[in-house]
Amino acid sequence: MLELLEKLILAGVGLANLTKEKAEEIVDSLIEKGQVEAKDKKAVLNRLLKGTAELDKQLEEKMKDVSLAVVKNSHKQIDMLNKKLAKLAKDLEATKKKTAGSRETNKKKKA
């Protein structure tokens, strides 16, 4: 679960690095190579930036879902540990009472 969260965060960082400036560099490079016409630069740039915005939104939603799952799982684990701790405390108290009772019986036998 945490591995998935880490991958999502790294992907988000990668998308965040695709700034408008970087996108312009990519489009300019495509124009230089003849793969995009100069007149289409603005349209291609807008599509590229719109696509990254949509991916950012999807990534944000997935990260939110994963975060909620991690928190929910953590609460379950905490509840389980609290129950185990309560049982151990109860067992310890019972052992103390049993030991104290044994000591008193031994004192009476010696007396």
C-alpha positions as CSV (number, residue, x, y, z in Angstrom):
1,M,0.0,0.0,0.0
2,L,2.8,2.4,0.9
3,E,4.7,1.4,-2.2
4,L,1.7,2.4,-4.3
5,L,1.5,5.7,-2.5
6,E,5.2,6.4,-3.1
7,K,4.8,5.6,-6.8
8,L,1.8,8.0,-7.1
9,I,3.7,10.8,-5.4
10,L,6.7,10.3,-7.7
11,A,4.4,10.3,-10.7
12,G,2.8,13.5,-9.4
13,V,6.2,15.1,-9.1
14,G,7.0,14.1,-12.6
15,L,3.8,15.7,-13.9
16,A,4.4,18.8,-11.9
17,N,7.7,19.2,-13.6
18,L,6.0,19.5,-16.9
19,T,5.5,23.2,-16.7
20,K,4.3,25.5,-19.4
21,E,7.9,26.4,-20.2
22,K,8.9,22.8,-20.6
23,A,5.8,22.0,-22.7
24,E,6.8,24.9,-25.0
25,E,10.3,23.5,-25.3
26,I,8.8,20.1,-26.3
27,V,6.5,21.7,-28.9
28,D,9.3,23.9,-30.3
29,S,11.4,20.8,-30.7
30,L,8.6,19.1,-32.6
31,I,8.3,22.2,-34.8
32,E,12.0,22.1,-35.5
33,K,11.8,18.4,-36.4
34,G,8.9,19.2,-38.7
35,Q,6.5,17.0,-36.7
36,V,4.2,20.0,-35.8
37,E,3.5,23.1,-37.9
38,A,4.4,26.4,-36.3
39,K,0.8,27.6,-36.8
40,D,-0.4,24.7,-34.6
41,K,1.9,25.5,-31.7
42,K,-0.7,27.1,-29.5
43,A,-3.3,24.3,-30.1
44,V,-0.7,21.6,-29.5
45,L,0.6,23.4,-26.4
46,N,-3.0,23.8,-25.0
47,R,-3.7,20.1,-25.6
48,L,-0.5,19.1,-23.9
49,L,-1.1,21.3,-20.9
50,K,-4.8,20.2,-20.7
51,G,-3.7,16.6,-20.7
52,T,-1.3,17.1,-17.8
53,A,-4.0,19.0,-15.9
54,E,-6.4,16.0,-16.3
55,L,-3.7,13.6,-15.2
56,D,-2.9,15.8,-12.2
57,K,-6.6,15.6,-11.2
58,Q,-6.7,11.8,-11.7
59,L,-3.5,11.5,-9.7
60,E,-4.9,13.7,-6.9
61,E,-8.0,11.5,-6.7
62,K,-6.0,8.3,-6.6
63,M,-3.7,9.7,-3.9
64,K,-6.7,10.8,-1.8
65,D,-8.2,7.2,-2.1
66,V,-4.9,5.6,-1.1
67,S,-4.4,8.0,1.7
68,L,-7.8,7.3,3.1
69,A,-7.2,3.5,2.8
70,V,-3.9,3.9,4.7
71,V,-5.6,5.9,7.4
72,K,-8.4,3.4,7.7
73,N,-6.0,0.5,7.9
74,S,-4.0,2.3,10.5
75,H,-7.0,2.8,12.7
76,K,-7.9,-0.9,12.4
77,Q,-4.3,-1.8,13.5
78,I,-4.4,0.7,16.4
79,D,-7.7,-0.8,17.6
80,M,-6.3,-4.3,17.3
81,L,-3.2,-3.3,19.3
82,N,-5.3,-1.6,22.0
83,K,-7.4,-4.7,22.4
84,K,-4.3,-6.9,22.7
85,L,-2.8,-4.4,25.2
86,A,-6.0,-4.5,27.3
87,K,-6.0,-8.3,27.3
88,L,-2.3,-8.3,28.4
89,A,-3.0,-5.9,31.2
90,K,-5.9,-8.1,32.3
91,D,-3.7,-11.2,32.2
92,L,-1.0,-9.4,34.1
93,E,-3.4,-8.3,36.8
94,A,-4.7,-11.9,37.1
95,T,-1.2,-13.2,37.4
96,K,-0.4,-10.7,40.1
97,K,-3.4,-11.7,42.1
98,K,-2.6,-15.3,41.7
99,T,1.0,-14.7,42.8
100,A,-0.1,-12.6,45.8
101,G,-2.6,-15.4,46.9
102,S,0.2,-18.0,46.6
103,R,2.5,-15.9,48.8
104,E,-0.1,-15.5,51.5
105,T,-0.8,-19.2,51.5
106,N,2.9,-20.0,51.8
107,K,3.2,-17.5,54.7
108,K,0.3,-19.1,56.6
109,K,1.9,-22.6,56.0
110,K,5.2,-21.4,57.4
111,A,3.6,-19.8,60.5
